[in-house]
Amino acid sequence: MTDFTGKVVLITGGGSGIGRATALAFARGNATVVVSGRTPGPLAETVALIEKDGGRAEAVPADVSNARDVQNLVDATVRNHGGLDIAFNNAGAFAAAPVADMDEDAWNALLATNITGVFLPMKYEIAHMRENGGGVIVNTSSNIGAHQRLPGTGAYAATKAAVSALTRTAALENIAAGVRVNAVSPGPIDTTMSLRPGETEAQRADRMKTATPIGRVGTTEETAATVLWLASPASSYVVGHDLVIDGAATA
Ligand code: NAP
């Protein structure tokens, strides 16, 4: 399940959090990993961590909401590494506001990152994978929106419900071509995204004792392990699924 020898993996949002942990896990499984995001510094740090461990990685900066960037990202991956076998479309952003108070520019920006930023990578990845006999795609959705509604998260929820719908539709469209598409829906995971404004990690840990049935935040490594399973042949009959990793928050 964790042997990805000979596989080329593309990860958006690979400079931090869930994306970085998943990049490290794939590299430990002997994959070649291309990490992407808008900011070169964190991407270079992910590459350095992988190379320090003896793995292979490259950073290709791209804004997932920009079609030209994304086309270049997929082209560069294929050109530099000979193909694209697995894609983890994970980049995303969060914005909190009640629907009635949501700023329109903030709304549009969130939709561009979280929805267009999954649609565009899938569009170019699928084209390549179909031409080359198949592949695996995992998108990052969220328990909020895809499986649960919380006041003050309407815009984010709308984007993640869209990711799950897009995932399932693309799965049906591409199953016959050997492209297997699934999503993961994390609950609160130990990245900066799950910290409330001004909150420390210790305060988050206290909040999680009652906020989740399992009594704690999830780890990026637990999320990565689930992504690797969905990307591996061990899950070959799992298609068009949106797998929650949330300590029973949506049970
Ligand atoms: P994170 O550390 O903030 O990661 C988000 C990543 O997305 C960053 O590396 C960021 O890099 C990248 N990104 C944002 N906008 C982008 C854009 N327009 N183009 C390219 N890259 C962009 O938080 P995380 O928790 O690991 O989040 C990863 C995914 O998990 C997101 O989709 C998030 O919605 C989802 N998620 C997280 C949680 C949680 O509790 N942490 C729960 C459910 C779902 P740059 O800023 O450098 O571009």
py3Dmol code that shows the C-alpha trace and the ligand (Angstrom):
import py3Dmol

protein = """\
ATOM      1  CA  MET A   1       0.000   0.000   0.000  1.00  0.00           C
ATOM      2  CA  THR A   2       2.871   2.395   0.680  1.00  0.00           C
ATOM      3  CA  ASP A   3       5.102   1.371  -2.240  1.00  0.00           C
ATOM      4  CA  PHE A   4       4.830   3.973  -4.976  1.00  0.00           C
ATOM      5  CA  THR A   5       8.051   3.102  -6.765  1.00  0.00           C
ATOM      6  CA  GLY A   6       8.039   4.476 -10.316  1.00  0.00           C
ATOM      7  CA  LYS A   7       5.008   6.695  -9.696  1.00  0.00           C
ATOM      8  CA  VAL A   8       4.912  10.446 -10.321  1.00  0.00           C
ATOM      9  CA  VAL A   9       2.692  12.334  -7.862  1.00  0.00           C
ATOM     10  CA  LEU A  10       1.484  15.944  -8.184  1.00  0.00           C
ATOM     11  CA  ILE A  11       0.318  17.719  -4.997  1.00  0.00           C
ATOM     12  CA  THR A  12      -1.226  21.196  -4.841  1.00  0.00           C
ATOM     13  CA  GLY A  13      -0.918  23.000  -1.535  1.00  0.00           C
ATOM     14  CA  GLY A  14       2.297  21.023  -1.029  1.00  0.00           C
ATOM     15  CA  GLY A  15       4.154  23.750   0.843  1.00  0.00           C
ATOM     16  CA  SER A  16       2.345  23.300   4.149  1.00  0.00           C
ATOM     17  CA  GLY A  17      -0.059  21.317   6.298  1.00  0.00           C
ATOM     18  CA  ILE A  18      -1.826  18.315   4.798  1.00  0.00           C
ATOM     19  CA  GLY A  19      -0.148  18.761   1.397  1.00  0.00           C
ATOM     20  CA  ARG A  20       3.368  18.735   2.851  1.00  0.00           C
ATOM     21  CA  ALA A  21       2.703  15.704   5.084  1.00  0.00           C
ATOM     22  CA  THR A  22       1.269  13.836   2.093  1.00  0.00           C
ATOM     23  CA  ALA A  23       4.239  14.794  -0.090  1.00  0.00           C
ATOM     24  CA  LEU A  24       6.626  13.428   2.557  1.00  0.00           C
ATOM     25  CA  ALA A  25       4.593  10.218   2.849  1.00  0.00           C
ATOM     26  CA  PHE A  26       4.535   9.613  -0.921  1.00  0.00           C
ATOM     27  CA  ALA A  27       8.277  10.313  -1.124  1.00  0.00           C
ATOM     28  CA  ARG A  28       8.925   7.803   1.684  1.00  0.00           C
ATOM     29  CA  GLY A  29       6.985   5.373  -0.514  1.00  0.00           C
ATOM     30  CA  ASN A  30       9.593   5.986  -3.223  1.00  0.00           C
ATOM     31  CA  ALA A  31       7.417   8.173  -5.493  1.00  0.00           C
ATOM     32  CA  THR A  32       8.713  11.216  -7.333  1.00  0.00           C
ATOM     33  CA  VAL A  33       6.731  14.160  -5.970  1.00  0.00           C
ATOM     34  CA  VAL A  34       5.961  17.519  -7.586  1.00  0.00           C
ATOM     35  CA  VAL A  35       4.717  20.042  -5.021  1.00  0.00           C
ATOM     36  CA  SER A  36       2.872  23.198  -5.984  1.00  0.00           C
ATOM     37  CA  GLY A  37       1.470  26.332  -4.370  1.00  0.00           C
ATOM     38  CA  ARG A  38       1.762  30.077  -4.900  1.00  0.00           C
ATOM     39  CA  THR A  39       4.699  30.734  -2.557  1.00  0.00           C
ATOM     40  CA  PRO A  40       8.110  29.340  -3.594  1.00  0.00           C
ATOM     41  CA  GLY A  41       9.732  29.380  -0.100  1.00  0.00           C
ATOM     42  CA  PRO A  42       7.525  26.762   1.605  1.00  0.00           C
ATOM     43  CA  LEU A  43       7.614  24.579  -1.520  1.00  0.00           C
ATOM     44  CA  ALA A  44      11.432  24.635  -1.439  1.00  0.00           C
ATOM     45  CA  GLU A  45      11.293  23.604   2.239  1.00  0.00           C
ATOM     46  CA  THR A  46       9.113  20.592   1.383  1.00  0.00           C
ATOM     47  CA  VAL A  47      11.542  19.602  -1.383  1.00  0.00           C
ATOM     48  CA  ALA A  48      14.498  19.993   1.015  1.00  0.00           C
ATOM     49  CA  LEU A  49      12.792  17.786   3.647  1.00  0.00           C
ATOM     50  CA  ILE A  50      12.173  15.097   1.028  1.00  0.00           C
ATOM     51  CA  GLU A  51      15.694  15.255  -0.397  1.00  0.00           C
ATOM     52  CA  LYS A  52      17.222  15.144   3.098  1.00  0.00           C
ATOM     53  CA  ASP A  53      15.428  11.791   3.485  1.00  0.00           C
ATOM     54  CA  GLY A  54      16.861  10.555   0.162  1.00  0.00           C
ATOM     55  CA  GLY A  55      13.639  11.144  -1.807  1.00  0.00           C
ATOM     56  CA  ARG A  56      12.931  12.846  -5.146  1.00  0.00           C
ATOM     57  CA  ALA A  57      10.893  16.046  -5.425  1.00  0.00           C
ATOM     58  CA  GLU A  58      10.476  19.226  -7.446  1.00  0.00           C
ATOM     59  CA  ALA A  59       8.696  22.491  -6.687  1.00  0.00           C
ATOM     60  CA  VAL A  60       6.608  24.089  -9.442  1.00  0.00           C
ATOM     61  CA  PRO A  61       4.837  27.259  -8.246  1.00  0.00           C
ATOM     62  CA  ALA A  62       1.310  27.812  -9.578  1.00  0.00           C
ATOM     63  CA  ASP A  63      -1.924  29.518  -8.626  1.00  0.00           C
ATOM     64  CA  VAL A  64      -4.595  26.808  -8.891  1.00  0.00           C
ATOM     65  CA  SER A  65      -7.213  29.354  -9.953  1.00  0.00           C
ATOM     66  CA  ASN A  66      -5.171  30.388 -13.009  1.00  0.00           C
ATOM     67  CA  ALA A  67      -5.633  28.161 -16.080  1.00  0.00           C
ATOM     68  CA  ARG A  68      -2.272  29.011 -17.628  1.00  0.00           C
ATOM     69  CA  ASP A  69      -0.431  28.262 -14.351  1.00  0.00           C
ATOM     70  CA  VAL A  70      -2.223  24.947 -13.962  1.00  0.00           C
ATOM     71  CA  GLN A  71      -1.652  23.851 -17.551  1.00  0.00           C
ATOM     72  CA  ASN A  72       2.031  24.689 -17.132  1.00  0.00           C
ATOM     73  CA  LEU A  73       2.140  22.757 -13.835  1.00  0.00           C
ATOM     74  CA  VAL A  74       0.735  19.566 -15.372  1.00  0.00           C
ATOM     75  CA  ASP A  75       2.879  19.947 -18.513  1.00  0.00           C
ATOM     76  CA  ALA A  76       6.038  20.521 -16.437  1.00  0.00           C
ATOM     77  CA  THR A  77       5.303  17.461 -14.296  1.00  0.00           C
ATOM     78  CA  VAL A  78       4.904  15.229 -17.339  1.00  0.00           C
ATOM     79  CA  ARG A  79       7.860  16.758 -19.205  1.00  0.00           C
ATOM     80  CA  ASN A  80      10.292  16.678 -16.262  1.00  0.00           C
ATOM     81  CA  HIS A  81       9.342  13.304 -14.803  1.00  0.00           C
ATOM     82  CA  GLY A  82       7.975  11.284 -17.704  1.00  0.00           C
ATOM     83  CA  GLY A  83       4.319  11.136 -16.709  1.00  0.00           C
ATOM     84  CA  LEU A  84       1.670  11.778 -14.080  1.00  0.00           C
ATOM     85  CA  ASP A  85       0.220   8.815 -12.194  1.00  0.00           C
ATOM     86  CA  ILE A  86      -1.342  10.320  -9.069  1.00  0.00           C
ATOM     87  CA  ALA A  87      -2.699  13.813  -8.356  1.00  0.00           C
ATOM     88  CA  PHE A  88      -3.687  15.172  -4.944  1.00  0.00           C
ATOM     89  CA  ASN A  89      -5.675  18.377  -5.558  1.00  0.00           C
ATOM     90  CA  ASN A  90      -5.448  19.730  -2.057  1.00  0.00           C
ATOM     91  CA  ALA A  91      -4.833  23.493  -2.208  1.00  0.00           C
ATOM     92  CA  GLY A  92      -7.559  25.440  -0.460  1.00  0.00           C
ATOM     93  CA  ALA A  93      -8.436  28.420   1.663  1.00  0.00           C
ATOM     94  CA  PHE A  94     -10.925  29.235   4.425  1.00  0.00           C
ATOM     95  CA  ALA A  95     -13.059  32.303   5.070  1.00  0.00           C
ATOM     96  CA  ALA A  96     -15.525  32.656   7.929  1.00  0.00           C
ATOM     97  CA  ALA A  97     -18.587  34.911   7.853  1.00  0.00           C
ATOM     98  CA  PRO A  98     -22.348  34.483   8.118  1.00  0.00           C
ATOM     99  CA  VAL A  99     -23.958  34.446   4.656  1.00  0.00           C
ATOM    100  CA  ALA A 100     -25.571  37.854   5.213  1.00  0.00           C
ATOM    101  CA  ASP A 101     -22.194  39.414   6.074  1.00  0.00           C
ATOM    102  CA  MET A 102     -20.024  37.670   3.480  1.00  0.00           C
ATOM    103  CA  ASP A 103     -18.046  40.166   1.424  1.00  0.00           C
ATOM    104  CA  GLU A 104     -18.591  39.583  -2.329  1.00  0.00           C
ATOM    105  CA  ASP A 105     -14.898  39.840  -3.222  1.00  0.00           C
ATOM    106  CA  ALA A 106     -14.014  37.358  -0.477  1.00  0.00           C
ATOM    107  CA  TRP A 107     -16.776  35.048  -1.785  1.00  0.00           C
ATOM    108  CA  ASN A 108     -15.421  35.191  -5.343  1.00  0.00           C
ATOM    109  CA  ALA A 109     -11.837  34.665  -4.190  1.00  0.00           C
ATOM    110  CA  LEU A 110     -12.808  31.602  -2.151  1.00  0.00           C
ATOM    111  CA  LEU A 111     -14.743  30.068  -5.057  1.00  0.00           C
ATOM    112  CA  ALA A 112     -11.776  30.693  -7.364  1.00  0.00           C
ATOM    113  CA  THR A 113      -9.341  28.885  -5.048  1.00  0.00           C
ATOM    114  CA  ASN A 114     -11.521  26.082  -3.726  1.00  0.00           C
ATOM    115  CA  ILE A 115     -13.718  25.229  -6.734  1.00  0.00           C
ATOM    116  CA  THR A 116     -11.902  26.480  -9.856  1.00  0.00           C
ATOM    117  CA  GLY A 117      -8.689  25.430  -8.089  1.00  0.00           C
ATOM    118  CA  VAL A 118      -9.867  21.812  -8.153  1.00  0.00           C
ATOM    119  CA  PHE A 119     -11.652  21.967 -11.516  1.00  0.00           C
ATOM    120  CA  LEU A 120      -8.620  23.268 -13.457  1.00  0.00           C
ATOM    121  CA  PRO A 121      -6.091  20.718 -12.157  1.00  0.00           C
ATOM    122  CA  MET A 122      -8.562  17.890 -12.774  1.00  0.00           C
ATOM    123  CA  LYS A 123      -9.210  19.133 -16.315  1.00  0.00           C
ATOM    124  CA  TYR A 124      -5.539  18.951 -17.308  1.00  0.00           C
ATOM    125  CA  GLU A 125      -4.648  15.904 -15.189  1.00  0.00           C
ATOM    126  CA  ILE A 126      -7.533  13.866 -16.594  1.00  0.00           C
ATOM    127  CA  ALA A 127      -6.585  14.758 -20.181  1.00  0.00           C
ATOM    128  CA  HIS A 128      -3.085  13.458 -19.569  1.00  0.00           C
ATOM    129  CA  MET A 129      -4.175  10.374 -17.618  1.00  0.00           C
ATOM    130  CA  ARG A 130      -6.769   9.363 -20.228  1.00  0.00           C
ATOM    131  CA  GLU A 131      -4.141   9.574 -22.972  1.00  0.00           C
ATOM    132  CA  ASN A 132      -1.738   7.481 -20.928  1.00  0.00           C
ATOM    133  CA  GLY A 133      -3.995   4.652 -19.853  1.00  0.00           C
ATOM    134  CA  GLY A 134      -5.157   5.821 -16.446  1.00  0.00           C
ATOM    135  CA  GLY A 135      -4.297   7.349 -13.116  1.00  0.00           C
ATOM    136  CA  VAL A 136      -5.617   8.242  -9.691  1.00  0.00           C
ATOM    137  CA  ILE A 137      -6.942  11.577  -8.438  1.00  0.00           C
ATOM    138  CA  VAL A 138      -7.741  12.497  -4.833  1.00  0.00           C
ATOM    139  CA  ASN A 139      -9.326  15.881  -4.105  1.00  0.00           C
ATOM    140  CA  THR A 140      -9.474  17.564  -0.711  1.00  0.00           C
ATOM    141  CA  SER A 141     -13.013  18.392   0.305  1.00  0.00           C
ATOM    142  CA  SER A 142     -14.035  18.946   3.952  1.00  0.00           C
ATOM    143  CA  ASN A 143     -16.436  17.532   6.510  1.00  0.00           C
ATOM    144  CA  ILE A 144     -17.808  21.099   6.685  1.00  0.00           C
ATOM    145  CA  GLY A 145     -19.913  21.585   3.584  1.00  0.00           C
ATOM    146  CA  ALA A 146     -19.688  18.106   2.155  1.00  0.00           C
ATOM    147  CA  HIS A 147     -21.080  16.387   5.263  1.00  0.00           C
ATOM    148  CA  GLN A 148     -21.991  18.963   7.895  1.00  0.00           C
ATOM    149  CA  ARG A 149     -23.234  22.575   8.073  1.00  0.00           C
ATOM    150  CA  LEU A 150     -21.955  25.088  10.641  1.00  0.00           C
ATOM    151  CA  PRO A 151     -23.172  28.687  11.027  1.00  0.00           C
ATOM    152  CA  GLY A 152     -20.552  31.162   9.802  1.00  0.00           C
ATOM    153  CA  THR A 153     -18.993  28.844   7.222  1.00  0.00           C
ATOM    154  CA  GLY A 154     -21.477  29.133   4.341  1.00  0.00           C
ATOM    155  CA  ALA A 155     -19.032  30.157   1.609  1.00  0.00           C
ATOM    156  CA  TYR A 156     -16.470  27.529   2.578  1.00  0.00           C
ATOM    157  CA  ALA A 157     -19.221  24.916   2.884  1.00  0.00           C
ATOM    158  CA  ALA A 158     -20.523  25.791  -0.588  1.00  0.00           C
ATOM    159  CA  THR A 159     -17.062  25.364  -2.101  1.00  0.00           C
ATOM    160  CA  LYS A 160     -16.427  22.016  -0.455  1.00  0.00           C
ATOM    161  CA  ALA A 161     -19.879  20.651  -1.358  1.00  0.00           C
ATOM    162  CA  ALA A 162     -18.951  21.626  -4.927  1.00  0.00           C
ATOM    163  CA  VAL A 163     -15.633  19.747  -4.666  1.00  0.00           C
ATOM    164  CA  SER A 164     -17.457  16.600  -3.601  1.00  0.00           C
ATOM    165  CA  ALA A 165     -19.990  16.938  -6.448  1.00  0.00           C
ATOM    166  CA  LEU A 166     -17.222  17.587  -8.975  1.00  0.00           C
ATOM    167  CA  THR A 167     -15.284  14.580  -7.655  1.00  0.00           C
ATOM    168  CA  ARG A 168     -18.207  12.181  -7.988  1.00  0.00           C
ATOM    169  CA  THR A 169     -19.149  13.432 -11.445  1.00  0.00           C
ATOM    170  CA  ALA A 170     -15.577  13.185 -12.730  1.00  0.00           C
ATOM    171  CA  ALA A 171     -15.342   9.684 -11.247  1.00  0.00           C
ATOM    172  CA  LEU A 172     -18.337   8.534 -13.298  1.00  0.00           C
ATOM    173  CA  GLU A 173     -17.057  10.243 -16.448  1.00  0.00           C
ATOM    174  CA  ASN A 174     -13.587   8.665 -16.276  1.00  0.00           C
ATOM    175  CA  ILE A 175     -13.988   5.247 -14.679  1.00  0.00           C
ATOM    176  CA  ALA A 176     -14.046   3.487 -18.060  1.00  0.00           C
ATOM    177  CA  ALA A 177     -10.804   5.226 -19.038  1.00  0.00           C
ATOM    178  CA  GLY A 178      -9.047   3.903 -15.919  1.00  0.00           C
ATOM    179  CA  VAL A 179      -8.905   7.235 -14.101  1.00  0.00           C
ATOM    180  CA  ARG A 180     -10.061   6.662 -10.517  1.00  0.00           C
ATOM    181  CA  VAL A 181     -11.300   9.825  -8.773  1.00  0.00           C
ATOM    182  CA  ASN A 182     -12.100  10.154  -5.044  1.00  0.00           C
ATOM    183  CA  ALA A 183     -12.103  12.810  -2.343  1.00  0.00           C
ATOM    184  CA  VAL A 184     -11.112  13.045   1.292  1.00  0.00           C
ATOM    185  CA  SER A 185     -13.119  15.145   3.729  1.00  0.00           C
ATOM    186  CA  PRO A 186     -11.011  15.978   6.769  1.00  0.00           C
ATOM    187  CA  GLY A 187     -12.457  17.250  10.020  1.00  0.00           C
ATOM    188  CA  PRO A 188     -10.267  19.542  12.137  1.00  0.00           C
ATOM    189  CA  ILE A 189      -6.620  18.738  11.360  1.00  0.00           C
ATOM    190  CA  ASP A 190      -3.551  20.183  13.123  1.00  0.00           C
ATOM    191  CA  THR A 191      -2.706  22.904  10.588  1.00  0.00           C
ATOM    192  CA  THR A 192      -3.044  26.673  10.885  1.00  0.00           C
ATOM    193  CA  MET A 193      -6.375  26.422   9.055  1.00  0.00           C
ATOM    194  CA  SER A 194      -8.126  24.865  12.073  1.00  0.00           C
ATOM    195  CA  LEU A 195      -6.864  27.520  14.507  1.00  0.00           C
ATOM    196  CA  ARG A 196      -9.395  30.232  15.324  1.00  0.00           C
ATOM    197  CA  PRO A 197      -8.058  33.807  15.088  1.00  0.00           C
ATOM    198  CA  GLY A 198      -5.618  34.330  17.968  1.00  0.00           C
ATOM    199  CA  GLU A 199      -5.981  30.746  19.204  1.00  0.00           C
ATOM    200  CA  THR A 200      -2.909  28.757  20.349  1.00  0.00           C
ATOM    201  CA  GLU A 201      -2.436  25.066  19.643  1.00  0.00           C
ATOM    202  CA  ALA A 202      -2.997  24.332  23.343  1.00  0.00           C
ATOM    203  CA  GLN A 203      -6.292  26.245  23.292  1.00  0.00           C
ATOM    204  CA  ARG A 204      -7.337  24.335  20.165  1.00  0.00           C
ATOM    205  CA  ALA A 205      -6.492  21.061  21.921  1.00  0.00           C
ATOM    206  CA  ASP A 206      -8.775  22.085  24.824  1.00  0.00           C
ATOM    207  CA  ARG A 207     -11.573  23.053  22.418  1.00  0.00           C
ATOM    208  CA  MET A 208     -11.261  19.730  20.581  1.00  0.00           C
ATOM    209  CA  LYS A 209     -11.853  17.739  23.789  1.00  0.00           C
ATOM    210  CA  THR A 210     -15.546  18.494  23.373  1.00  0.00           C
ATOM    211  CA  ALA A 211     -15.762  19.703  19.752  1.00  0.00           C
ATOM    212  CA  THR A 212     -15.053  16.254  18.306  1.00  0.00           C
ATOM    213  CA  PRO A 213     -16.276  12.852  19.536  1.00  0.00           C
ATOM    214  CA  ILE A 214     -12.699  11.525  19.431  1.00  0.00           C
ATOM    215  CA  GLY A 215     -11.630  14.387  21.698  1.00  0.00           C
ATOM    216  CA  ARG A 216      -8.681  15.679  19.693  1.00  0.00           C
ATOM    217  CA  VAL A 217      -7.582  17.297  16.475  1.00  0.00           C
ATOM    218  CA  GLY A 218      -6.534  14.968  13.629  1.00  0.00           C
ATOM    219  CA  THR A 219      -2.948  14.950  12.406  1.00  0.00           C
ATOM    220  CA  THR A 220      -1.657  15.693   8.931  1.00  0.00           C
ATOM    221  CA  GLU A 221       0.000  12.255   9.001  1.00  0.00           C
ATOM    222  CA  GLU A 222      -3.371  10.563   9.618  1.00  0.00           C
ATOM    223  CA  THR A 223      -4.784  12.478   6.675  1.00  0.00           C
ATOM    224  CA  ALA A 224      -1.805  11.597   4.471  1.00  0.00           C
ATOM    225  CA  ALA A 225      -2.190   7.893   5.299  1.00  0.00           C
ATOM    226  CA  THR A 226      -5.790   8.005   4.078  1.00  0.00           C
ATOM    227  CA  VAL A 227      -4.777   9.781   0.862  1.00  0.00           C
ATOM    228  CA  LEU A 228      -2.052   7.186   0.226  1.00  0.00           C
ATOM    229  CA  TRP A 229      -4.565   4.383   0.693  1.00  0.00           C
ATOM    230  CA  LEU A 230      -6.960   6.029  -1.792  1.00  0.00           C
ATOM    231  CA  ALA A 231      -4.065   6.450  -4.241  1.00  0.00           C
ATOM    232  CA  SER A 232      -2.921   2.837  -3.879  1.00  0.00           C
ATOM    233  CA  PRO A 233      -4.167  -0.341  -5.579  1.00  0.00           C
ATOM    234  CA  ALA A 234      -5.501  -1.411  -2.138  1.00  0.00           C
ATOM    235  CA  SER A 235      -8.532   0.823  -2.813  1.00  0.00           C
ATOM    236  CA  SER A 236      -9.005  -0.197  -6.457  1.00  0.00           C
ATOM    237  CA  TYR A 237     -12.788  -0.760  -6.065  1.00  0.00           C
ATOM    238  CA  VAL A 238     -13.284   2.616  -4.328  1.00  0.00           C
ATOM    239  CA  VAL A 239     -14.379   5.135  -6.965  1.00  0.00           C
ATOM    240  CA  GLY A 240     -16.413   8.344  -6.655  1.00  0.00           C
ATOM    241  CA  HIS A 241     -16.159   8.201  -2.870  1.00  0.00           C
ATOM    242  CA  ASP A 242     -15.737  11.052  -0.422  1.00  0.00           C
ATOM    243  CA  LEU A 243     -13.999   9.629   2.630  1.00  0.00           C
ATOM    244  CA  VAL A 244     -14.372  11.466   5.943  1.00  0.00           C
ATOM    245  CA  ILE A 245     -11.371  11.619   8.302  1.00  0.00           C
ATOM    246  CA  ASP A 246     -12.959  13.421  11.217  1.00  0.00           C
ATOM    247  CA  GLY A 247     -12.862  11.485  14.479  1.00  0.00           C
ATOM    248  CA  ALA A 248     -16.606  10.784  14.134  1.00  0.00           C
ATOM    249  CA  ALA A 249     -17.602  14.476  13.884  1.00  0.00           C
ATOM    250  CA  THR A 250     -20.133  13.541  11.208  1.00  0.00           C
ATOM    251  CA  ALA A 251     -20.992  10.051  12.479  1.00  0.00           C
TER     252      ALA A 251
END
"""
ligand_1 = """\
48
NAP
P -2.774 25.081 4.788
O -1.531 24.648 5.476
O -3.208 26.484 4.885
O -2.654 24.636 3.269
C -3.315 25.273 2.218
C -2.372 25.249 1.033
O -3.054 25.681 -0.141
C -1.168 26.166 1.229
O 0.011 25.411 0.997
C -1.359 27.267 0.189
O -0.110 27.680 -0.345
C -2.197 26.547 -0.869
N -3.020 27.488 -1.624
C -3.969 28.335 -1.166
N -4.489 29.045 -2.176
C -3.850 28.636 -3.306
C -3.930 29.022 -4.676
N -4.790 29.957 -5.119
N -3.106 28.386 -5.559
C -2.241 27.435 -5.150
N -2.124 27.037 -3.862
C -2.919 27.645 -2.956
O -4.002 24.243 5.346
P -4.358 22.687 5.252
O -5.181 22.408 6.435
O -3.174 21.862 4.977
O -5.346 22.704 3.984
C -5.233 21.784 2.923
C -6.625 21.442 2.431
O -7.331 20.771 3.478
C -7.497 22.647 2.049
O -8.198 22.347 0.865
C -8.474 22.756 3.204
O -9.691 23.363 2.831
C -8.633 21.313 3.570
N -9.151 21.055 4.924
C -8.425 21.393 6.018
C -8.939 21.142 7.277
C -8.180 21.500 8.543
O -8.746 21.438 9.622
N -6.906 21.825 8.456
C -10.207 20.533 7.411
C -10.903 20.197 6.256
C -10.373 20.456 5.012
P 0.146 29.181 -0.870
O -0.567 30.097 0.079
O 1.627 29.335 -0.869
O -0.424 29.219 -2.250
"""
view = py3Dmol.view(width=600, height=400)
view.addModel(protein, "pdb")
view.setStyle({"model": 0}, {"cartoon": {"style": "trace"}})
view.addModel(ligand_1, "xyz")
view.setStyle({"model": 1}, {"stick": {}})
view.zoomTo()
view.show()
